[in-house]
Amino acid sequence: MAKQINKVSNIWDQSLIEKYNYSGPRYTSYPTALEFNEQFSQQDFLDSATLYPDNPLSIYVHIPFCHKLCYFCGCNKMVTRQHHKVAKYLEALEREIYHRAPLFKHRIVSQIHWGGGTPTYLNNDEISWLIKLLKENFQFAATVEQSIEIDPREITIATIDHLAAVGFNRLSMGIQDFNHEIQTLINRQQDEKLIADLIYQARKNHFTSISLDLIYGLPKQTVASFEHTLNKVIGLSPDRLSIFNYAHLPTRFAAQRKIKDTDLPNPIEKLKILHSSITQLTQSGYTFIGMDHFAKPSDELAIAQKEGKLHRNFQGYTTQGDADLLGLGVSAISMLGDSYAQNQKDLNSYITNVHQSGNALWKGFTLSLDDKIRRDVIKQLICHFYLDKTQIEDKYQISFDKYFAEDLQLLSPLIHDGLLINQPNMINVLAKGQLLIRNICMCFDIYMRNIARQQQFSRVI
């Protein structure tokens, strides 16, 4: 049963946000990638690939190259102007595809996503070659959701035409901020007119969804400056928006050392930016999907959430939760059957391993029955802001309240603070709990019982 999402105008409670704003997972998987281990073998991967042979297949391809270094970025990328390195990588990717594709020869591919790095680092010939390679080795559905991440600094209008010609029908574009001073401080200067022209061209080519990414908490950002950026973004009328929290971790990401701590907005100002952004977007007609995602009410994400059909994976919220996910390329993660598997994160290790054995499997995780139960609970909560206990009970033949007695005790202070209601057959997340949904999910995360694990994650707000 789908639940109507609470109006976002009621979700902000400053004291509760400050109280619960500690570190926690984003739950693009459960268990999280911290639990992946190198005992996960090639045989484990083979077993997982054949567990649910009738499931459709989603393919993720990681292209790690970037022309320029963005100081805020924590992605797995290689910044280079030496384009010949692409050929070496594509050779390894081709070999990986040749070895992985036979495992899925009876599957129908319903979704493709290229991420990075910067997938449009590839030139038109390379883009065409890679699409052709995928189509020759996998069975594609008649209609495929085909999306790509683009960097508006290193692309031409003609590239949009080419992407459409090879089947791409969705795109996401990193904007981060339109303020020129802030762009300079994060080393990401970009042309506003070109961005508008790229979006216009994508619509002209009948792209079905355009998503823009922003970041709050960047150096020199203020409530007023980010409102100005959002006004420009709203004027571009994207179908979806992501407003990510900048996590400043200079000891972990070397490029972030170029950002001065003194330039960053303080925690109170950062919360004000977020509060203002939510108000501004919802008043402009966008639906709050959850965490940092917004969509027009007519967008598939908003419709799926309203109908109780929204899902979540390593690319974020998705409408195709019944599909297995095959990750190809350096650092790519697969979600197959009841297992997760990740490729080598180091580029040279990835290339070497693929040439030696046909794959670059690094580590993974096979879910226990308890993991699967908790995964379903967390997915319902984070996607829909409610949990149907009877659905979990019927699927797994358990008594929910008995099975999760300890977890429900952990929920008690959050219930007392008005974040959610625990009913006999249902858990309902209230308006004030929506922004703190990660905290609610953590109560069901058996691996988070060790408080030290929280240091591996970003703050929830």
N, C-alpha and C positions, 0 to 999 in steps of 0.2 A: 504494500500500500504506500503510495507516494504521499509525502507531507508537504504542504505549502510552506515555503521558506519564510521565516519571520522578516518583517520589514527591517532593512538595514539601518534605518534612522534610529532604531532602538538598541543597536548592538554595542554602543560605546559606553563603557563605565570605566572612567579613568583610574579609580582606586583599585578595581579588580585587575585591570590590565597591568598596572604596576606591580601588584601582588604576585601575579602568575607569569610575569614576563621573564621566565628562565629558559634555559636551553632544552631543546628537544628535537626529535626527528620530524621530517616533513612527510614521512610515511608514503613515499612513492613505492615502497615495498614493506611487507612485514614477513619475517624479520628484516631489519634494515641491512644495508651492505656491510655494516660493521661485523655482522655475524658470518659473512662469507669466509670460507677457509680453503686452504690449498689441498685438503684431503679429497675434495670433490674431483672426481676423475673423469676421463674421457668416456668411460663406460657409464658413469652416472649421467653424463650429458646425453649419450645415446638412449639410455632408458627414459629420460625425461622427454626426449623428442618424440617418442612413440607412445607415450602414456595416453594421450587424448588425440588419436589420429584424425578425428572428424572435426576438430576445432579449426576455424580459419586461422590464417597466419598474418601477423603484422611484422614488417621488416624495418629495423632501424639501421641506418648506415652512418658511421661516424667519419667525418672528414676533418682532420685535426688542424689544417693549415689556416693561418691568418696572415694578412699583409702587415698589420700593425699590432702593437701591444696595447691593449686597454688596461690601465693600471688597476681597475677594480676587479678584473676577471679572475675567477677560480676554476675555469673550465680546463679540460685536458686538451692543450693545443700546442702547435709549433709555429712560432712567428718566423717567417722566412720570406725573402724575395727571390729565392733560388727555386724556380718553378720545376727544375729537373727532379727535385725530390718527390714531386707528385707522382711521376712515372714509376718510381721505385715502390711507392706506397700502393698505387693502383695494381701493380703486378701482384703484390702480396694479397690485396683484397680480392683480386680475380681468383687466385689460388684457393683462398678461404671459401669463396662462393662455390667453386667447383667441388670442394670436399663437403660442404654443409648442405648444399641444395638437394642431393639425392635422399637425404633423411626426410625431406618434406615434399617429395615428388607427387604425393596424392593430396597435398594441402592446397587450398585456394587462398591466394594472397589478396586480402581486402584493404590493406593499409600499408603505406610506405612513408617513412619520415627520414629526411637527411638532416643531421645536426652536426655540431662542431664545437670549437673551430668555426670556420666559415665555409659551408658547402659550395658557395658561389666563388670560392677561390679557384675551383675547376673552371677551365674555359669551356666554351660551347661544345667543342668536339669531345672533350672528356666527359661532360655531362651526358651527351648523347650515347657515348660508348658505354658508360656505366648503366644507364637505363636499359640499353639493349642487352647488356650482359645479364642483368637481373631478369628481364622478360624471357630470355632464352633458357634460363635455368630454373625458373619458378613458374607455376601456373597462376596467372593473374585473373581476378574476377573481371567481368565485363565493365564494371564501374569500380574504380579503385580510388580511395582517399589518398592523395599523393601530396605530401607537404614538405616544405623546405625552409630552413632558416637562412636569411640573407643579411648581409652587412651593407647598408645603404651608401657606405663610403666607397666601396670598390665594386661597383656594378653600373651597368648602363641600362637605358630604357629597352634596348634591343635584347638584353638578357632576359627580361620578363617575357618577351615574345617567344624566345627560345624555350624557356621553362614551360610555358603553356603548350608549345608545339610537341614537347616530349611527354606531356601528360600531367604536369604539376597543376594542381587546382586549389592549393592552399599555401599560404606563406606566413611566416612570422618574421618580424623585423625588429632589431634592437634599436631603440631610440635613446633610452636611459634618461636624457634630459635635453631640452632645447636651449638652455642658457649657455651662452658662448664661453663665459668665464669657467663654468663648471666643466664644460666639454674640454677646455684646455687643461684643467687640473687632472682630468682622468684620461687625457690623451685620446680623445674620441671626438674630433671635430667633424661635423657633417653639415651638408647643405639642405636646409629646410625645403627649398623649392624642389630639389631632386627627390626628396622623400615623398612629397605630395605627388610629383609626376609618376613615381614608381607605383604608388597606390592607384592612381588613375589608370595607369597602363594595365595593372593587374585586374582591375574591374572591367576594363575594356576587353580583356582576354577571358572574362567569365570565371575568374577565381572565385570559389564559393565561400572562402573565409580568409580574412586578413586580420592578423593578430599583431599587436605592437607591445613591446616590452619596455618598461620603465623601471628605474631603481630609485628608492628613496633612502636618504641617509648619506648621500654623496657630499664631498667637500663643498662648503659655501652654500649649500642648499638652505632655503628658508621656506616657511609656509607660503609666503607671497611669490617667491620665485617658482615653486613647484606648481602653484595654482596657475601661473602664467603658462608653464609647460603643458599642464593638463588642458587648459583652454584650447591650445593649439592642437593637441591630440584629439580632443572631442570634435574639433572642427574637421579633422580628417576622417571621422566616423568609422573607426575600425570595428569589426565584428566582435573581437575579443581584445581584452587588455590584461596584461600581467604587471603588477606593481610589486617588485621584489624588494625585500629588505637587504640593504648592503651590510654584509658581515665583514667587518674589518679585522682580518687575521694575518697581519704582516709577517708573523713568524712562520706561517704555513704557506703563504703565497708571496713570493719575493717581490713581484711587481707592485704589491700594495704598499711596500715600503716607500714608494715614491709619493704616496699620499700622506700629508702631514696630519697627525692626530688633532692638532689645534684647529685645522680647517673643517673638521667634521662637526655636524650639528650635535648638540648635547642630547642626552636621552629624552629629555622633556620636549625639546624642539622636534626631535624625530617623531615622537608620538603625535605631536600636533600636526605634522606634515601628513601622517597617515590618516588621522581623523578627518582633516580637511579634504583629503583625496577621496575617501569613502563617501563623504557627504556630496562632494562635487560630482562624482561619477553617478551615484544613485539618483541624484536630482536631475541628471542629464539622461536618465532612462536606462542605465545599465543595471543588470542584475548581479548581485554579489554571489558568486558561485561558491567561494570558500577560500580561506587563507589569503592568497594574493591575486585571485583570478576574478575577472568581471566579464560579462558577455551581454550582448543585446538580447532581449527576451525572445527574439526570433531565431537566435543562434542555436545550433544543435546541442551545445553544452547546457544551455539554460533549459531547453525543452527536455533533455534527458534527465536533468536533475528534478524537474517538476514531475516527471513520470516515474521517478525512482529507478532510472536505468543508467545513471552516471557511474563511471568507473575511474580508477586511478592506476597509473603505472609510472615507469621511470621518465616518461615524457610529460607527466602531470596528469591532468584530468582528460578523460577520453570517453567516447561513446561506444567503443568497441571492446568491451571488457571480456567478451567470450573468446577473443582471439589470443592465441599464444604469440609471444613476442620473440623474434630472433634478432639478436644484435650482431652486426658485422662491422669489423674494423677495430682499430686500437681502442681499448677501454670499454668497448660496447658491452652492454648487459642484456642477457636473454632472460625471459620469464617463460619457461616451458613446463607444461604439466604442473607439478608441485615442486619445482626446483628453480633456482636462480643460478646463472652462470655468467662470469665476467671474463673478458679477454684481457691480455696483458695491457697495462697502462703505459708502459714505456714503449715508444715508437720502435726503437731498434730491436727490442725484445719481441715485439709483436711480429715484425717482419722476419726475424730469424726463426721464430717458432713456426710460423706459417710455412716457410720454405722447408723446414725440417720435417714437420709432421702434418701439414695441411690445415692446422688450426692453431690458435693462440690462446687456448683455454688457460686461465690463470688460477681462478678459484671459483667457488660456488657454494650452494647450500640446498639441501633437500629438506623440505618441511615435514615435521612430525604431524600427527593428528592434532595435537594441541596447537601447533603453529597455524594449521589450516583453519581451525575454529576461531582463533584470535585474529587471523587475517581477515576473515569475513566480518567479524564484529567491527574492527577498525575501519575497514573499507566502507561499511554502511554508514558509520558515524561521520567519517571525513567527507564523504560524497553527498550525504543527504541530511545530516544533522538530526537523524533519528535512528533508532535501532528497533527492529521488530524481533523481540525475543522468541516468539513462537516459531519464526522462520528458522532461527538457529537451532532451536530445540528439535524441530521436525527433521532438519537436515542431518543432524549429528546424534540424535537420540540421547539428549542430555536434558537435565533440569537446569535451566539457565542460572537461576539465583543460587543454586547449590554449587554448580560448577565454578561460578565466578564470585563466590562468597567473599574471598579476600579482595578481589578487584572492586567490588561494590563498596567495601569498607574504605578503600582508597578514594572512591568517588564522593564519600560523605561530605568532606569540607567544600567540595565544588557544588554539591547539591545545596548545602547550607547557604552558599554565597549566591545562589540563584542562577547558576550556569546551566543547569539541566534539572529535569524531573525524572525520577525513577518510578515507573508505574509497574503494575503486575505483569503486563505483557509488552511493555514499550518503554524505551528510554527516549525522551524528547530533549534535544538541546534547545535551550531558550535563546532569545535574541542576544543576551549578554554573553552567552557561551560560544557564539559562532566564531568570533575572532580568536578564541582560546580553545578551538577544537583540538589542537595538538595536545594540549594539557589533558583533555578528557581522554583522548586515545592512549596517552601514556599510562593511564591507570590500568589498561588492559594489556600493556606491553610487559611480558614477563622478564624480558632482557633488560628493561630499564629499572628493575628493582635495585640494581647496583648503581647507586647515585653517581659514581665516578664516570659512568658512560655518558652522562649528560655533557661532559666537557668536550665531546667529539661533535656536538651539534651546535647550530646557530640558535639564537634566542627566537622565541615563537613570534614576537612582534618586532 
